[in-house]
Amino acid sequence: MSETKKSSFINGLNVFVNKFSNNTFVKSIANGMMMTLPITIVGSLTTIIGMIPGLPEIVMKACSLGTSISSNLITIYVIIGISCAMAREKKGDTIASIILSLAAFFVLTPITAFDIGQEKPALAFELTYLGSKGIFVGMIVSLVVTWVFAKMVEKRITFRIPESVPTAIAKTFEAIVPAAIIFIVVIMISTAFAETKFGNIHDFIYTNLQTPLEALGGSIWSALFIMFLSELLWFFGIHGSMVVGSVIAVLFTTQAYANMEAVAAGEAATNIINSFFLDAFKGPRALALAVILVWMSRSEKFKSIGKISLVPSIFGITEPMKFGIPMIMNAIIFIPLTLSAAVCVGIAYVATIIGFLPVISVNVPKNLPTLLSGFMAAGWQGLVVQLIQFIVVLLLYLPFMKKLDSQGVAEETANLEMK
């Protein structure tokens, strides 16, 4: 491929990826899901504590409560997060958007009558619709309601409020007309679905959209492809993790929260491929490469980059090496760059299906130090798997980095001779 064609291809790819990653809906999903991390991580910690044998019953109950509140109500947190993110993108009223999205979701969620042995049955929402089963409806509702609300306010489909009225009061009255229209439409949708064989929009979405996507997200091949794609984009100078973040949220998140719900209910987690699994076992690639640079390179340039990158690499930060080596558009290390994450996920997957690594049901922070993240996610088995990943990535990178290092030494020698 000629330099002109290569430049044209890269520019075109950059334009497409930038449009995708900067799309309002894509950014809102990624940023909104990020906002749920504190509650899911805290819930995961209570799950980890609850697994410790010999705990007093009161502690076990407390841990179970913490896990249940984080997993069984996850859709509510997702709605709040995505509504907030979308409102910020559209520069709309954040609080009003969240309230409207929650109200719309509850209108669409069936209320079930439970016999509690009294004269009248108790009416309540089933937790299944508030947990992992309702995530897709929650995502759609929060995106659409917040976007429509912002558009209606922008187009002045509101009460005309005199300028003399205080801003806080004016905002409240501005929301009445859009809220009424949205509420009426949602009630009509809920009523219409109640007359179908599905009974409600949740079961319709779950059957026709969420279940097929979960099947795709539950495939090891889709996970390996996503890992490969993320690093392939990095090769072209595009932040792959940011681009695929929303795709991972759509394909792999529901399986993760379903695992949390199962553990909270005292059952076994069954979804091997999930977002918690991918976050914990993408592999200590940054650390392996930094070790090669510091202790196995002869080039002063690469040794210096390694020393600068070593501490950040412990926390999974690769940017100093991505731009320092550079790894971007560097054909020599194309193979280890694009394959290392997929290889690491493959190792963790095999370790799980043979019964060594437990199915992951806890969320650990992405930038926890290597080995500690594996231990928190899956005990000593997770630590061992990450250690194996480290060795494999080191061996994968080594021959390619040796060639690059030789070139670096040759260039440095030539520069010294010229002085």
C-alpha positions as CSV (number, residue, x, y, z in Angstrom):
1,M,0.0,0.0,0.0
2,S,1.4,3.4,-1.0
3,E,2.0,6.1,1.6
4,T,-0.8,8.2,0.1
5,K,-3.3,5.3,0.2
6,K,-2.2,4.4,3.7
7,S,-2.6,8.0,4.9
8,S,-6.0,8.1,3.3
9,F,-7.1,4.9,4.9
10,I,-5.9,5.9,8.4
11,N,-7.6,9.3,8.1
12,G,-10.9,7.7,7.0
13,L,-10.7,5.2,9.8
14,N,-10.0,8.0,12.3
15,V,-13.0,10.0,11.0
16,F,-15.3,7.0,11.3
17,V,-14.1,5.9,14.8
18,N,-14.3,9.5,16.1
19,K,-17.9,9.9,14.9
20,F,-18.8,6.6,16.5
21,S,-17.1,7.2,19.9
22,N,-18.3,10.8,20.0
23,N,-21.9,9.9,19.2
24,T,-24.2,11.2,21.9
25,F,-25.9,7.9,22.6
26,V,-22.6,5.9,22.6
27,K,-20.9,8.4,24.9
28,S,-23.9,8.4,27.3
29,I,-23.9,4.6,27.6
30,A,-20.2,4.5,28.3
31,N,-20.1,7.4,30.7
32,G,-23.4,6.4,32.4
33,M,-22.2,2.8,33.0
34,M,-19.0,4.2,34.5
35,M,-21.1,6.0,37.1
36,T,-22.4,2.7,38.4
37,L,-18.9,1.5,39.3
38,P,-18.9,2.7,42.9
39,I,-22.0,0.7,43.9
40,T,-21.0,-2.4,41.9
41,I,-17.5,-2.4,43.4
42,V,-18.8,-2.0,46.9
43,G,-21.3,-4.8,46.2
44,S,-18.5,-6.9,44.9
45,L,-16.5,-6.3,48.1
46,T,-19.4,-7.5,50.2
47,T,-19.6,-10.6,48.0
48,I,-15.9,-11.3,48.5
49,I,-16.2,-10.8,52.3
50,G,-19.3,-13.1,52.4
51,M,-17.2,-15.9,50.8
52,I,-14.9,-16.1,53.8
53,P,-15.7,-19.3,55.7
54,G,-16.7,-19.2,59.4
55,L,-18.1,-15.7,59.4
56,P,-20.8,-15.0,62.1
57,E,-24.4,-15.2,60.7
58,I,-25.0,-11.5,61.3
59,V,-22.0,-10.6,59.1
60,M,-23.1,-13.1,56.4
61,K,-26.6,-11.4,56.4
62,A,-25.0,-8.0,56.1
63,C,-22.8,-9.1,53.2
64,S,-25.8,-10.7,51.5
65,L,-27.8,-7.4,51.8
66,G,-24.9,-5.4,50.3
67,T,-24.7,-7.7,47.3
68,S,-28.5,-7.8,46.8
69,I,-28.8,-4.0,46.9
70,S,-26.1,-3.5,44.3
71,S,-27.1,-6.3,41.9
72,N,-30.9,-6.7,42.3
73,L,-31.4,-2.9,41.7
74,I,-28.7,-2.4,39.1
75,T,-31.2,-1.2,36.4
76,I,-32.2,1.7,38.6
77,Y,-28.5,2.8,39.0
78,V,-28.0,2.4,35.2
79,I,-31.0,4.6,34.5
80,I,-29.7,7.3,36.8
81,G,-26.2,7.1,35.4
82,I,-27.2,7.1,31.7
83,S,-29.8,9.8,32.2
84,C,-27.3,12.0,33.9
85,A,-24.7,11.4,31.2
86,M,-27.1,12.1,28.4
87,A,-28.5,15.3,30.1
88,R,-24.9,16.6,30.4
89,E,-24.3,15.8,26.7
90,K,-27.5,17.7,25.7
91,K,-26.9,20.4,28.3
92,G,-30.3,19.6,29.8
93,D,-31.9,19.6,33.2
94,T,-30.1,16.6,34.9
95,I,-32.5,16.2,37.9
96,A,-35.6,16.5,35.8
97,S,-34.2,14.0,33.2
98,I,-33.4,11.4,35.9
99,I,-36.9,11.7,37.5
100,L,-38.7,11.5,34.2
101,S,-36.6,8.5,33.1
102,L,-37.3,6.6,36.4
103,A,-41.0,7.5,36.2
104,A,-41.2,6.2,32.5
105,F,-39.4,3.0,33.5
106,F,-41.7,2.3,36.4
107,V,-44.8,2.9,34.1
108,L,-43.4,0.3,31.7
109,T,-42.6,-2.2,34.5
110,P,-45.5,-4.5,35.5
111,I,-46.8,-4.4,39.0
112,T,-47.4,-7.9,40.4
113,A,-49.9,-9.0,43.0
114,F,-48.4,-11.2,45.7
115,D,-50.5,-13.2,48.1
116,I,-49.1,-12.5,51.6
117,G,-51.9,-14.2,53.5
118,Q,-54.0,-11.1,54.2
119,E,-57.3,-9.9,52.8
120,K,-55.7,-7.9,50.0
121,P,-52.6,-9.0,48.0
122,A,-49.5,-6.9,48.1
123,L,-48.6,-5.0,45.0
124,A,-44.9,-4.7,44.1
125,F,-42.4,-4.6,41.3
126,E,-40.5,-7.9,40.8
127,L,-36.8,-7.6,41.4
128,T,-36.1,-9.5,38.2
129,Y,-37.2,-6.4,36.2
130,L,-35.1,-4.1,38.4
131,G,-32.0,-6.3,38.1
132,S,-30.1,-7.6,35.1
133,K,-33.3,-8.6,33.1
134,G,-34.4,-4.9,33.0
135,I,-31.0,-3.4,32.0
136,F,-31.9,-3.1,28.3
137,V,-35.2,-1.4,28.9
138,G,-33.5,0.9,31.4
139,M,-30.9,1.8,28.9
140,I,-33.4,2.5,26.1
141,V,-35.8,4.5,28.4
142,S,-33.0,6.7,29.9
143,L,-31.5,7.5,26.5
144,V,-34.8,8.2,24.7
145,V,-36.6,10.0,27.5
146,T,-33.6,12.3,28.3
147,W,-33.0,13.0,24.6
148,V,-36.6,13.8,23.9
149,F,-37.0,15.9,27.0
150,A,-33.9,18.0,26.1
151,K,-35.1,18.4,22.5
152,M,-38.6,19.6,23.6
153,V,-37.1,22.1,26.0
154,E,-34.7,23.2,23.2
155,K,-37.6,23.7,20.8
156,R,-39.5,25.7,23.5
157,I,-42.4,23.1,23.8
158,T,-42.9,24.4,27.3
159,F,-44.9,26.9,29.3
160,R,-43.8,30.5,28.5
161,I,-42.4,31.8,31.8
162,P,-41.9,35.5,32.3
163,E,-38.3,36.5,32.8
164,S,-39.1,38.0,36.2
165,V,-39.8,34.5,37.6
166,P,-36.8,33.0,39.5
167,T,-34.8,30.5,37.4
168,A,-35.4,27.6,39.8
169,I,-39.2,28.0,39.6
170,A,-39.1,28.7,35.8
171,K,-37.2,25.4,35.3
172,T,-39.9,23.5,37.2
173,F,-42.7,24.9,35.1
174,E,-40.7,24.4,31.9
175,A,-40.6,20.7,32.6
176,I,-44.4,20.3,33.0
177,V,-45.4,20.1,29.3
178,P,-42.6,17.9,28.1
179,A,-43.1,15.6,31.1
180,A,-46.8,15.4,30.5
181,I,-46.3,14.5,26.8
182,I,-43.6,11.9,27.6
183,F,-45.7,10.4,30.4
184,I,-48.8,10.0,28.2
185,V,-46.8,8.4,25.4
186,V,-45.2,6.0,27.8
187,I,-48.5,5.0,29.4
188,M,-49.9,4.3,25.9
189,I,-46.9,2.1,25.1
190,S,-47.3,0.2,28.4
191,T,-51.0,-0.3,27.8
192,A,-50.4,-1.5,24.2
193,F,-47.8,-4.1,25.3
194,A,-50.2,-5.3,28.0
195,E,-52.5,-6.5,25.2
196,T,-49.8,-8.5,23.5
197,K,-48.7,-12.1,24.2
198,F,-45.6,-10.7,26.0
199,G,-47.7,-8.7,28.5
200,N,-45.1,-6.0,28.9
201,I,-42.2,-4.3,27.1
202,H,-39.6,-6.0,29.4
203,D,-40.4,-9.5,28.2
204,F,-40.7,-8.3,24.6
205,I,-37.2,-6.7,24.7
206,Y,-35.8,-9.6,26.6
207,T,-37.0,-12.1,24.2
208,N,-36.3,-10.3,20.9
209,L,-33.2,-8.2,21.8
210,Q,-31.6,-8.9,25.1
211,T,-31.5,-12.7,24.8
212,P,-29.9,-12.7,21.3
213,L,-27.3,-10.1,22.4
214,E,-26.6,-12.0,25.6
215,A,-26.0,-15.1,23.4
216,L,-23.5,-13.0,21.3
217,G,-22.0,-11.6,24.4
218,G,-21.7,-15.0,26.0
219,S,-19.5,-16.3,23.2
220,I,-15.7,-16.5,23.7
221,W,-15.3,-15.6,20.0
222,S,-17.0,-12.3,20.4
223,A,-15.0,-11.5,23.5
224,L,-11.7,-12.4,21.6
225,F,-12.7,-10.3,18.7
226,I,-13.5,-7.3,20.9
227,M,-10.1,-7.6,22.6
228,F,-8.4,-7.8,19.2
229,L,-10.3,-4.9,17.8
230,S,-9.5,-2.7,20.8
231,E,-5.7,-3.1,20.3
232,L,-6.0,-2.9,16.5
233,L,-7.5,0.5,16.9
234,W,-4.6,1.4,19.2
235,F,-2.2,0.4,16.4
236,F,-3.8,3.2,14.2
237,G,-3.5,5.7,17.1
238,I,-7.1,5.4,18.3
239,H,-7.9,4.9,21.9
240,G,-9.4,1.4,21.5
241,S,-10.6,1.0,25.1
242,M,-12.8,4.1,24.9
243,V,-14.2,3.0,21.5
244,V,-15.2,-0.5,22.5
245,G,-16.3,0.5,26.0
246,S,-19.9,1.0,25.1
247,V,-20.0,-2.2,23.0
248,I,-18.7,-4.1,26.0
249,A,-21.4,-2.5,28.2
250,V,-24.2,-3.6,25.8
251,L,-22.9,-7.2,25.1
252,F,-21.3,-8.3,28.4
253,T,-22.7,-6.3,31.3
254,T,-26.0,-8.1,31.9
255,Q,-24.2,-11.4,32.3
256,A,-22.0,-9.9,35.0
257,Y,-24.9,-8.6,37.0
258,A,-26.8,-11.9,36.5
259,N,-23.8,-13.6,38.1
260,M,-23.9,-11.2,41.1
261,E,-27.6,-11.8,41.5
262,A,-27.1,-15.6,41.5
263,V,-24.4,-15.4,44.1
264,A,-26.5,-13.0,46.3
265,A,-29.3,-15.7,46.1
266,G,-26.9,-18.4,47.2
267,E,-26.7,-20.0,43.7
268,A,-23.7,-20.6,41.4
269,A,-22.7,-18.0,38.9
270,T,-22.9,-19.5,35.3
271,N,-21.9,-16.8,32.8
272,I,-18.2,-17.3,32.2
273,I,-17.9,-14.4,29.7
274,N,-19.0,-11.1,31.3
275,S,-17.7,-7.6,31.7
276,F,-16.2,-8.3,35.2
277,F,-14.3,-11.2,33.7
278,L,-12.9,-9.2,30.8
279,D,-11.9,-6.3,33.1
280,A,-10.0,-8.5,35.5
281,F,-8.3,-10.9,33.0
282,K,-7.3,-8.8,29.9
283,G,-3.9,-9.6,31.2
284,P,-0.9,-7.7,32.7
285,R,0.3,-6.7,29.2
286,A,1.7,-3.3,30.3
287,L,3.8,-4.7,33.1
288,A,5.2,-7.5,30.9
289,L,6.3,-5.0,28.2
290,A,7.8,-2.6,30.8
291,V,9.8,-5.5,32.3
292,I,11.2,-6.3,28.8
293,L,12.1,-2.6,28.3
294,V,13.9,-2.2,31.7
295,W,15.7,-5.5,32.1
296,M,16.0,-7.0,28.6
297,S,16.7,-4.0,26.3
298,R,20.2,-2.8,25.4
299,S,19.0,0.4,23.8
300,E,19.2,3.4,26.1
301,K,16.0,4.9,24.6
302,F,14.0,1.8,25.4
303,K,15.5,1.4,28.8
304,S,14.5,5.0,29.6
305,I,11.0,4.5,28.3
306,G,10.8,1.3,30.5
307,K,11.9,3.1,33.6
308,I,9.3,5.8,33.1
309,S,6.6,3.3,32.3
310,L,7.3,0.7,35.0
311,V,5.2,2.2,37.9
312,P,2.2,3.2,35.6
313,S,2.3,-0.3,34.0
314,I,1.7,-1.9,37.4
315,F,-1.7,-0.2,37.3
316,G,-2.3,-1.2,33.6
317,I,-1.5,2.2,32.2
318,T,0.1,1.8,28.7
319,E,0.2,5.3,27.2
320,P,3.9,6.0,28.1
321,M,4.9,3.0,26.0
322,K,2.2,3.4,23.4
323,F,3.6,6.8,22.4
324,G,7.2,6.4,23.6
325,I,8.3,3.3,21.7
326,P,6.1,4.1,19.7
327,M,3.7,1.2,19.3
328,I,1.4,3.1,17.1
329,M,1.9,2.3,13.4
330,N,4.9,0.1,14.4
331,A,4.7,-2.9,12.1
332,I,7.3,-4.8,14.0
333,I,5.2,-5.2,17.2
334,F,1.8,-5.4,15.4
335,I,1.4,-9.1,16.2
336,P,2.0,-9.0,20.0
337,L,0.1,-5.7,20.3
338,T,-3.1,-7.0,18.7
339,L,-3.0,-10.5,20.0
340,S,-1.8,-10.2,23.6
341,A,-5.2,-9.1,25.1
342,A,-7.1,-11.9,23.2
343,V,-4.5,-14.5,24.3
344,C,-4.9,-13.4,27.9
345,V,-8.7,-13.7,27.8
346,G,-8.3,-17.1,26.1
347,I,-6.0,-18.3,28.9
348,A,-8.5,-17.2,31.6
349,Y,-11.4,-18.8,29.7
350,V,-9.6,-22.1,29.4
351,A,-8.7,-21.9,33.1
352,T,-12.4,-21.4,33.9
353,I,-13.9,-24.2,31.7
354,I,-11.4,-26.7,33.2
355,G,-12.6,-25.7,36.7
356,F,-9.5,-24.1,37.9
357,L,-10.7,-20.4,37.8
358,P,-14.1,-19.8,39.4
359,V,-16.7,-18.0,37.3
360,I,-16.2,-14.3,37.9
361,S,-19.1,-12.5,39.8
362,V,-17.3,-9.6,41.4
363,N,-16.3,-6.2,40.0
364,V,-12.8,-5.0,40.8
365,P,-11.4,-1.6,39.8
366,K,-9.7,-1.8,36.4
367,N,-6.5,-0.2,37.5
368,L,-5.8,-2.3,40.5
369,P,-2.2,-3.6,40.5
370,T,-1.5,-6.8,38.7
371,L,-1.9,-10.0,40.8
372,L,-4.0,-8.0,43.4
373,S,-6.8,-7.6,40.9
374,G,-6.7,-11.3,40.1
375,F,-6.7,-12.2,43.8
376,M,-9.7,-10.0,44.5
377,A,-11.6,-11.3,41.5
378,A,-11.0,-15.0,42.0
379,G,-8.8,-15.7,45.0
380,W,-5.4,-17.4,44.7
381,Q,-6.5,-19.0,41.4
382,G,-6.9,-15.5,39.9
383,L,-3.4,-14.6,41.0
384,V,-2.0,-17.7,39.4
385,V,-3.8,-17.1,36.1
386,Q,-2.5,-13.5,36.0
387,L,1.0,-14.8,36.6
388,I,0.6,-17.3,33.7
389,Q,-0.7,-14.5,31.5
390,F,2.3,-12.3,32.5
391,I,4.8,-15.0,31.4
392,V,2.9,-15.7,28.2
393,V,2.7,-12.0,27.2
394,L,6.4,-11.6,28.0
395,L,7.3,-14.5,25.7
396,L,5.0,-13.2,23.0
397,Y,6.5,-9.7,23.0
398,L,10.2,-10.8,23.5
399,P,11.3,-11.8,20.0
400,F,9.6,-8.7,18.4
401,M,11.0,-6.4,21.0
402,K,14.5,-7.9,20.5
403,K,14.3,-6.9,16.8
404,L,13.1,-3.4,17.7
405,D,15.8,-3.2,20.4
406,S,18.5,-4.2,17.9
407,Q,17.4,-1.4,15.6
408,G,17.5,1.1,18.5
409,V,21.0,0.0,19.4
410,A,22.1,0.4,15.7
411,E,20.6,3.9,15.5
412,E,22.3,5.0,18.8
413,T,25.7,3.6,17.6
414,A,25.4,5.3,14.3
415,N,24.5,8.6,16.0
416,L,27.6,8.3,18.3
417,E,29.9,7.6,15.4
418,M,28.6,10.7,13.6
419,K,29.5,13.0,16.6
